Amino acid sequence: QVQLVESGGGLVQAGGALRLSCTNANSGFTLEDYAIGWFLQAPGKAREGVSCLTSKDDRTYAADSVKGRFTISRDNAKNTVYLQMNSLKREDTAVYYCAAKAGIFIDTAQAMCNPDQVAPMGYWGQGTQVTVSS
């Protein structure tokens, strides 16, 4: 069973940076075999994909709103996927979730960034709050 745990959220001023981490708490499963996505959900809004990567070759996708500012990466030795967020804006304020789905079930990083594609057979973390102040 994959058990995703996000960390790294917090309060930051506009223009600042944060790095979110997504770790599999169950050491029996390696995230290397999974496509991973970062999603955000602002109050009263639907969950949306931010940046995602495939398993095996780590092809990436980023939403237009974060291109050039956010970078997703994977450290297989630490069984962790990161989201480096630079030049943060107030509108980035949201709860950020990571999700994982076995690579055989997802063809592209863009598909992984569709929240409706995560289930069935996928896993969600509990989320971490990111608040950007002006």
Long-range contacts (C-beta under 8 A, 24 or more apart in sequence): 1-26, 1-29, 2-26, 2-29, 2-31, 2-34, 2-100, 2-123, 3-123, 4-98, 4-99, 4-100, 4-123, 4-124, 4-125, 4-126, 5-125, 5-126, 6-96, 6-97, 6-98, 6-125, 6-126, 6-127, 6-128, 7-128, 8-128, 9-96, 9-128, 9-129, 9-130, 10-129, 10-130, 10-131, 11-131, 11-133, 12-88, 12-130, 12-131, 12-132, 12-133, 13-88, 13-132, 13-133, 13-134, 14-88, 14-89, 14-90, 14-132, 14-133, 14-134, 15-87, 15-88, 16-88, 16-132, 17-84, 17-85, 17-86, 17-87, 17-88, 18-85, 18-88, 18-130, 19-82, 19-83, 19-84, 19-85, 20-82, 20-83, 20-85, 20-96, 20-98, 20-128, 20-130, 21-80, 21-81, 21-82, 22-80, 22-81, 22-82, 22-83, 22-98, 22-100, 22-125, 23-78, 23-79, 23-80, 24-79, 24-100, 27-79, 30-76, 30-79, 31-74, 31-76, 31-79, 31-80, 31-81, 31-100, 32-74, 32-76, 32-79, 33-102, 33-103, 34-100, 34-101, 34-102, 34-103, 35-100, 35-101, 35-102, 35-103, 35-105, 35-106, 35-109, 35-112, 36-72, 36-74, 36-81, 36-98, 36-99, 36-100, 36-112, 37-98, 37-99, 37-100, 37-101, 37-112, 37-113, 37-118, 38-70, 38-72, 38-81, 38-83, 38-96, 38-97, 38-98, 39-96, 39-97, 39-98, 39-99, 39-113, 39-115, 40-92, 40-94, 40-95, 40-96, 40-97, 40-130, 41-94, 41-95, 41-97, 41-127, 42-93, 42-94, 42-95, 46-115, 47-97, 47-115, 48-115, 49-112, 49-113, 49-114, 49-115, 50-83, 50-96, 50-113, 51-83, 51-113, 52-109, 52-110, 52-112, 52-113, 53-81, 53-109, 53-112, 54-103, 54-106, 54-107, 54-108, 54-109, 54-112, 55-102, 55-103, 55-106, 56-103, 59-108, 59-109, 60-109, 61-108, 61-109, 61-110, 61-112, 61-113, 63-113, 65-91, 66-92, 85-130, 88-130, 88-132, 89-132, 90-132, 90-133, 90-134, 91-132, 92-130, 92-132, 93-130, 93-131, 93-132, 94-129, 94-130, 95-127, 95-128, 95-129, 95-130, 96-127, 96-128, 96-129, 96-130, 97-124, 97-125, 97-126, 97-127, 98-124, 98-125, 99-123, 99-124, 99-125
